[in-house]
């Protein structure tokens, strides 16, 4: 009996192995990869590549720099030298890893059928590993920068009559968003000598501000029938006088393997962070935070990928993702965290 690949017997043999020819569309699939624009980790604080996995950086004393040290020169004498002191802080980049396997025997069917796109196991799992690295970065960002208890200056939203370190929630009609952020910018400028330039908003905090009557009143006459007025992040940046407003929209499944899905926003949807951050590493500028990255393989990439063969006889190969970073708060005086905004 002829059992060639293109005969009935050959096709049946392939089906028995789990391969179903001509069953799947090749121009679409349901792949829930996240929109790359939703990832937020590197959009707020500058990324600083480092040569060593752990080391030091200088911290110049703000009080000395801000003090008026100029004195009247005495006749035939001189003033005492001004003090400009410095200290140091440390960073430490740890290595994180993800590995995903590919069954070479099963992958052969896709190769021979020339299945395009995400149906290719190798392409799909490289994409999966890349997505995992980005997701993990956002999880680290949320734990290091965007949660209660991280920043020295933290305010809590209240439904009415706010006291010290409290504010009216964004959903309160009496809340004055323009005046509030004016006051917060003033506080950061006074303490840290820089006006904040970044506002990170959880999804619910952003929606509350977007729909607040005081903000809607500011923009309602700017629209037309063809282009109705709407509050965008760019509009908010103009209103609050910051360079960037970023909505923290990345999501993840908080459930473990085998458990029912538990989809959540990675960053607290009801919180916000106002801060000053340099766009790139600087030697003569402060920043509320930094993301130190180390090229653990010595190839200049803080996030690296590799493929390697499995053990003999397993007919498998693996895609590996590596990253090494330290997301570090570097100046409390340049940030204010707002929790329970709605």
C-alpha positions in Angstrom: 0.0 0.0 0.0 1.3 3.4 -0.9 1.9 5.5 2.3 3.4 8.6 0.7 2.7 11.9 2.4 0.2 13.0 -0.3 -1.8 9.8 -0.3 -4.9 9.1 1.8 -2.9 6.7 4.0 -0.2 9.2 4.4 -2.6 12.0 5.4 -4.3 9.7 7.9 -1.0 8.9 9.4 -0.2 12.6 9.9 -3.6 13.2 11.4 -3.0 10.3 13.8 0.1 12.1 15.0 -1.9 15.2 15.9 -1.4 17.2 12.7 -4.6 18.5 11.0 -3.8 19.8 7.5 -5.9 22.5 5.9 -7.9 23.0 9.1 -6.6 26.4 10.3 -6.7 29.8 8.8 -3.3 31.2 8.0 -4.1 34.9 7.9 -5.5 35.4 11.4 -5.3 34.0 14.9 -6.4 34.9 18.4 -3.1 35.9 20.1 -3.5 38.1 23.1 -0.2 39.8 23.0 -0.3 43.2 24.5 -0.1 46.4 22.6 3.5 47.5 22.9 2.4 51.0 23.7 0.8 49.8 26.9 4.0 48.8 28.6 5.2 51.6 30.9 8.4 50.6 32.7 10.8 52.6 30.7 8.5 55.6 29.9 8.8 57.4 33.2 12.3 57.1 34.5 15.6 57.2 32.5 17.5 54.0 31.7 21.1 54.1 32.7 23.4 51.4 31.3 26.1 50.3 33.7 29.3 48.3 33.2 29.2 46.5 36.5 26.3 44.5 38.0 26.7 46.5 41.3 28.6 49.6 42.1 28.2 53.2 43.4 27.0 56.6 42.2 27.6 60.1 43.7 25.0 62.1 45.5 25.8 65.8 46.0 24.3 67.4 49.1 21.3 69.4 48.1 21.4 71.6 51.2 25.0 72.7 50.5 24.2 73.4 46.8 21.1 75.5 47.8 22.7 77.5 50.6 24.0 81.0 50.0 27.7 80.6 50.9 28.9 84.0 49.7 30.2 86.2 52.5 31.6 89.7 52.7 35.4 89.7 52.3 37.2 91.1 55.3 39.9 93.7 54.7 43.3 92.0 54.2 41.6 88.6 54.7 39.5 86.0 53.2 36.3 84.1 53.9 36.2 80.5 55.0 35.9 78.0 52.1 32.3 77.0 51.3 31.3 73.4 52.0 30.2 71.3 49.1 29.7 67.8 50.5 28.9 64.6 48.6 27.9 61.1 49.5 27.2 57.9 47.6 24.5 55.4 47.0 24.6 51.9 45.5 22.7 50.0 42.8 22.6 46.2 42.2 21.4 44.6 39.0 20.0 41.1 39.5 19.5 38.7 36.5 16.0 37.4 35.7 15.3 34.7 33.2 12.5 33.0 31.3 12.7 29.8 29.2 10.1 28.4 26.9 10.4 25.1 25.0 9.8 24.0 21.4 9.0 20.5 20.4 11.1 19.9 17.2 9.0 17.0 16.0 5.8 18.9 16.2 7.5 22.0 14.7 8.4 20.0 11.6 4.8 19.9 10.4 4.7 23.7 10.5 7.9 24.0 8.6 6.8 21.6 5.8 3.4 23.3 5.5 5.0 26.7 5.4 2.5 28.0 8.0 3.1 31.7 8.4 3.0 34.1 11.3 2.2 33.2 14.8 1.5 29.5 13.8 5.2 29.0 13.5 6.2 27.6 17.0 9.6 29.3 16.9 8.3 32.7 15.9 5.5 32.4 18.4 7.7 31.5 21.3 10.3 34.2 20.6 7.4 36.6 20.7 6.2 35.0 23.9 9.6 35.4 25.5 9.8 39.0 24.4 6.4 39.7 25.9 7.4 38.1 29.1 10.4 40.4 29.5 8.3 43.5 28.9 5.6 42.3 31.3 8.2 41.5 34.0 9.7 45.0 33.6 6.3 46.5 34.3 5.8 44.2 37.4 9.1 45.5 38.7 8.2 49.1 37.9 4.9 48.7 39.9 6.7 47.2 42.9 9.6 49.7 43.0 7.9 52.9 42.0 4.1 52.8 41.9 2.7 51.6 45.2 2.0 52.9 48.6 4.9 52.9 51.1 7.6 53.5 48.5 7.9 57.3 48.5 8.5 59.5 51.5 5.9 62.1 50.3 2.5 60.2 50.0 -1.0 61.6 50.1 -4.3 59.7 50.5 -7.6 60.5 48.8 -10.6 61.2 51.0 -14.3 61.6 50.2 -14.5 64.8 52.2 -12.7 67.2 54.7 -9.1 66.1 53.9 -6.6 66.5 56.7 -2.8 66.5 56.7 -1.4 64.3 53.9 -4.9 63.9 52.4 -6.7 65.3 49.4 -10.2 65.2 48.0 -10.6 62.3 45.7 -10.5 62.9 41.9 -14.2 61.8 41.7 -15.4 64.5 44.1 -17.1 67.4 42.3 -15.5 69.8 44.8 -12.0 68.6 43.8 -10.0 71.3 42.0 -7.6 69.4 39.7 -5.8 72.5 38.3 -5.3 74.1 41.7 -4.3 70.8 43.2 -1.6 70.0 40.8 -0.4 73.6 40.9 0.2 73.1 44.6 1.9 69.8 44.2 4.2 71.2 41.5 5.1 74.0 43.9 5.9 71.6 46.7 8.2 69.5 44.6 9.9 72.6 43.1 10.5 73.9 46.7 11.9 70.7 48.1 13.7 69.3 45.1 14.6 72.5 43.1 13.0 71.1 39.9 9.4 71.4 38.6 7.9 67.9 38.0 7.7 66.9 34.4 6.0 63.5 34.5 2.5 62.4 35.7 1.8 58.7 35.8 -1.9 57.8 36.2 -3.6 54.5 37.0 -6.5 53.8 34.6 -9.2 54.7 37.1 -7.4 57.9 38.2 -7.1 59.0 34.6 -10.7 58.3 33.8 -11.8 60.3 36.9 -9.7 63.3 35.9 -10.8 63.0 32.2 -14.4 63.2 33.2 -14.1 65.8 36.0 -16.4 68.8 35.5 -13.6 71.3 36.1 -11.5 69.8 33.3 -14.4 69.3 30.9 -15.2 73.0 31.4 -11.7 73.9 30.2 -12.0 72.1 26.9 -15.7 72.1 26.0 -15.4 75.1 23.6 -12.4 73.7 21.8 -14.4 71.1 19.7 -16.4 71.1 16.6 -19.1 68.9 15.2 -16.6 67.0 13.2 -14.0 66.9 15.9 -15.7 67.1 19.3 -13.7 68.2 22.4 -12.1 65.5 24.4 -9.6 65.2 27.2 -6.5 63.4 26.1 -3.1 62.9 27.9 -1.7 65.7 25.8 -4.5 68.0 27.0 -3.9 67.0 30.6 -0.2 67.7 30.2 -1.0 71.2 29.1 -3.4 71.8 31.9 -1.2 70.4 34.6 2.0 72.0 33.1 4.0 68.8 32.8 5.8 67.4 29.8 4.2 64.0 29.9 1.0 62.3 31.2 1.2 58.5 31.0 -1.7 56.2 31.6 -0.5 52.9 33.1 -2.6 50.4 31.2 -0.5 47.2 31.0 -2.3 44.1 32.3 -1.4 40.7 33.6 -2.8 37.4 34.9 -2.3 37.3 38.7 -3.4 33.7 38.9 -0.9 30.8 39.0 -0.7 28.0 36.5 -3.8 25.9 36.5 -5.9 28.4 38.4 -8.8 30.5 37.0 -7.6 33.6 35.2 -7.3 36.7 37.4 -6.7 39.6 35.0 -5.5 42.9 36.6 -3.8 46.1 35.8 -0.1 45.8 36.7 0.0 49.2 38.3 -2.6 50.3 40.9 -5.5 51.7 38.8 -6.5 54.1 41.5 -3.1 55.8 42.2 -0.9 58.4 40.6 2.7 59.6 40.7 3.9 63.1 40.0 7.7 63.4 39.7 10.7 65.0 38.0 12.8 62.6 35.9 15.5 63.4 33.3 14.9 61.9 29.8 18.4 60.4 29.8 21.1 59.8 32.4 22.8 63.1 33.5 25.8 63.9 35.6 24.5 67.4 36.6 20.8 66.7 37.1 18.8 64.9 39.7 16.0 62.4 39.0 13.4 60.9 41.2 14.3 57.5 39.9 16.6 55.5 37.6 16.5 52.2 35.9 20.0 50.8 36.0 20.6 48.1 33.3 23.5 45.7 33.0 24.5 43.7 29.9 25.0 40.4 31.6 26.3 38.7 28.5 28.7 41.5 27.6 27.0 42.2 24.2 25.6 45.6 25.1 22.0 44.3 25.5 20.3 44.7 28.9 17.6 42.3 27.6 19.1 39.4 25.7 17.6 36.3 23.9 19.1 33.0 22.9 18.1 29.6 21.5 19.7 26.4 22.5 19.2 22.6 22.0 17.6 20.4 24.7 19.2 17.2 26.0 20.0 14.5 23.4 17.0 12.3 22.6 14.4 15.0 23.7 14.2 16.5 20.2 13.6 19.8 21.8 15.0 23.3 21.8 14.5 26.3 24.0 14.1 30.1 23.7 15.7 32.0 26.6 15.1 35.5 27.7 17.5 37.3 30.1 17.4 40.8 31.7 19.3 42.5 34.5 18.2 45.7 36.0 17.8 47.6 39.3 14.8 50.0 39.3 15.8 52.4 42.1 14.2 55.4 43.8 17.0 58.0 43.8 15.4 61.2 45.2 12.3 61.3 47.4 12.1 65.1 47.2 11.3 65.0 43.5 8.1 62.9 43.7 4.7 62.7 45.4 2.6 59.5 45.3 -1.2 59.7 45.5 -3.1 56.7 46.6 -6.9 56.0 46.6 -7.5 58.8 44.1 -10.9 57.4 43.3 
